[in-house]
Amino acid sequence: MTSADKRAFVDQIVADNRVVIFSKSYCPFCHRVKDLFKSLNVEYNALELDLMGEEGNAIQAALIEKTNQKTVPNVFINANHVGGCDSTLQAHADGKLFDLLQNTAREYDYDLLIIGGGSGGLAASKEAALLGKKVAVCDFVKPSPQGTTWGLGGTCVNVGCIPKKLMHRAALTGHTLQDGTYFGWMLPDEVHHNWEKMVEEVQNYVKSLNFGYRKVLREKSVTYLNAYAQFVDSDPHKVVLSDKKNVKKEITAQNIIIAVGGRPRYPQIPGAVEYGITSDDLFSLPYRPGKTLIVGASYIALECAGFLAGFGIEVTVMVRSIFLRGFDQQMAEMIGEHMEKHGVQFIKGCVPLQIERIEEPSSPNAPGLLRVTAKMNNGEQITTEFNTVLFAVGRDACTGDLGLDKVGVEVNKSNGKIIANESEQTSVRNIFAIGDVLDGKLELTPVAIQAGRLLAQRLYGQQTVLTDYTNVPTTVFTPLEYGCVGLSEEDAKNKYGEDDIEVYHSYFQPLEYVLSNRDPNVCYAKLICVKSDGERVVGFHVLSPDAGEITQGFAIGLKLAAKKADFDNLIGIHPTCAEIFTTLKISKASGLSVEKTGC
């Protein structure tokens, strides 16, 4: 056969078969491609060129002329040249392989569209752009019922972690001032807090972050679309955008990541939406909130109650059942006790029934007066008056208006969250979800960032690392901070059995507290260990100033399956709060006192 005949032979083989692999029997890369198609239950025709003698050499020469590819495997799908092993595996990772197999390959406006401009979405967008992909981020903030809105960056930057931590620090600064005289600082008799000044500075910083994110997206050639995205029909690659003027535009993408996060939930009672606020509103509230009721006992509720009380505001927290559901309940109760001792009032076993306006605000920069009717667990109704009512009763995923049902994305109907596999892939092959919108996953900013970054690497960087959702450290920024990683005491006993759990614990007093004699024996450390596994530490808990800084470092120990002996053998830094974890000797089972004295 002439070279022309061989080219014609190659063309005919490619035309007659859905999948053709020009291969060599000994090539490991050819085996990887074949294994891929086998795993997908896709039939293929493999020509082993090394077993065809001179004819095989002639075919390979014709392939080089046709594709300019000198290596095997050389893969064709539905007459489309895919390429070698790396190209085929990449096409599988980013979804193009399926389009080729279904003969639905087409040009898209973007390789990747991310719906949601929060921490997870931005992380994914930057990583995908770094890997050479054409990326767009679609972000649109619907105003809160009270009209609050914000810029690019999502919950954490605008109405979550960042402003919360700054206000937490503002309140702690007041505590430090109270102790100042014991350290020789001569302060005025009256020191007061200026709410408006704090909000101005916090919001200026938040706006600088909004600007910074947009600048980074431009620098990385990521398209920013300030519009609301919706699926409108069964095409899972197409969305329709609506901007603030309701001008609509249709765009397409090979892959789509949903990273829309969640928004605070309002209870379904009269007056809640009309007169209540949430954390969406608090951090930019233009006036000092006055006497405040916080409904809920989540970490958001307790954190807000803590810093508001630190500013000298009268705060009441209405609790339906328990503090910090999902957290270690001993630690949660200790947080509640500490806050109560420092001025926060609690109404336990109570739910609101109605909110009424009884006095209008005297100006746009002042709160009015609200009447709250509530019901105790025993059926008794109570009525109290507050200037501000803040709801922190949970958050709902922002999926209701996305049109997910039109493309077949499966959601948990009870909370609107998206169901996905371990690769963050939804029930629709090219649609993924990350962050707070995922069902059954942690609602933490660093988790969303890690998930977004790793997902982009798997899609476009030929990586395989999955997000590890276990042993994730976190901190509740109440006045006395609570840091934890691993299992609560309750969960550890349920998982391993009460007889197989040993708990080591101790109170301690930070050196910073001793001159002012502030809060002796309320800071607390606890390690939860599995006895049958060499006392492997499965739970780490600390109530302390700067608990987050302590927990972050020790978290690596739990990730690496550290034993109690590893903590014992670690030499502590003295004097620090963290060193308590190197000297824990008393177990709960012993019944011995854990109060600390001396150094």
Secondary structure as GFF3:
##gff-version 3
##sequence-region A 1 599
A	DSSP	alpha_helix	3	16	.	.	.	ID=ss1
A	DSSP	beta_strand	19	23	.	.	.	ID=ss2
A	DSSP	alpha_helix	28	39	.	.	.	ID=ss3
A	DSSP	beta_strand	45	48	.	.	.	ID=ss4
A	DSSP	three_ten_helix	49	51	.	.	.	ID=ss5
A	DSSP	alpha_helix	53	67	.	.	.	ID=ss6
A	DSSP	beta_strand	74	77	.	.	.	ID=ss7
A	DSSP	beta_strand	80	83	.	.	.	ID=ss8
A	DSSP	alpha_helix	85	94	.	.	.	ID=ss9
A	DSSP	alpha_helix	96	101	.	.	.	ID=ss10
A	DSSP	beta_strand	110	115	.	.	.	ID=ss11
A	DSSP	alpha_helix	119	130	.	.	.	ID=ss12
A	DSSP	beta_strand	135	138	.	.	.	ID=ss13
A	DSSP	alpha_helix	154	159	.	.	.	ID=ss14
A	DSSP	alpha_helix	161	179	.	.	.	ID=ss15
A	DSSP	three_ten_helix	180	183	.	.	.	ID=ss16
A	DSSP	alpha_helix	195	219	.	.	.	ID=ss17
A	DSSP	beta_strand	223	225	.	.	.	ID=ss18
A	DSSP	beta_strand	228	230	.	.	.	ID=ss19
A	DSSP	beta_strand	238	242	.	.	.	ID=ss20
A	DSSP	beta_strand	248	258	.	.	.	ID=ss21
A	DSSP	beta_strand	262	264	.	.	.	ID=ss22
A	DSSP	alpha_helix	272	275	.	.	.	ID=ss23
A	DSSP	alpha_helix	279	282	.	.	.	ID=ss24
A	DSSP	beta_strand	292	295	.	.	.	ID=ss25
A	DSSP	alpha_helix	299	310	.	.	.	ID=ss26
A	DSSP	beta_strand	315	319	.	.	.	ID=ss27
A	DSSP	alpha_helix	329	341	.	.	.	ID=ss28
A	DSSP	beta_strand	345	348	.	.	.	ID=ss29
A	DSSP	beta_strand	350	359	.	.	.	ID=ss30
A	DSSP	beta_strand	369	376	.	.	.	ID=ss31
A	DSSP	beta_strand	381	386	.	.	.	ID=ss32
A	DSSP	beta_strand	388	391	.	.	.	ID=ss33
A	DSSP	beta_strand	395	397	.	.	.	ID=ss34
A	DSSP	alpha_helix	404	407	.	.	.	ID=ss35
A	DSSP	beta_strand	431	433	.	.	.	ID=ss36
A	DSSP	three_ten_helix	435	437	.	.	.	ID=ss37
A	DSSP	alpha_helix	445	460	.	.	.	ID=ss38
A	DSSP	beta_strand	474	476	.	.	.	ID=ss39
A	DSSP	beta_strand	481	486	.	.	.	ID=ss40
A	DSSP	alpha_helix	489	496	.	.	.	ID=ss41
A	DSSP	three_ten_helix	498	500	.	.	.	ID=ss42
A	DSSP	beta_strand	501	508	.	.	.	ID=ss43
A	DSSP	alpha_helix	511	514	.	.	.	ID=ss44
A	DSSP	beta_strand	523	530	.	.	.	ID=ss45
A	DSSP	three_ten_helix	531	533	.	.	.	ID=ss46
A	DSSP	beta_strand	536	544	.	.	.	ID=ss47
A	DSSP	alpha_helix	547	559	.	.	.	ID=ss48
A	DSSP	alpha_helix	564	569	.	.	.	ID=ss49
A	DSSP	three_ten_helix	578	582	.	.	.	ID=ss50
A	DSSP	three_ten_helix	588	590	.	.	.	ID=ss51
###
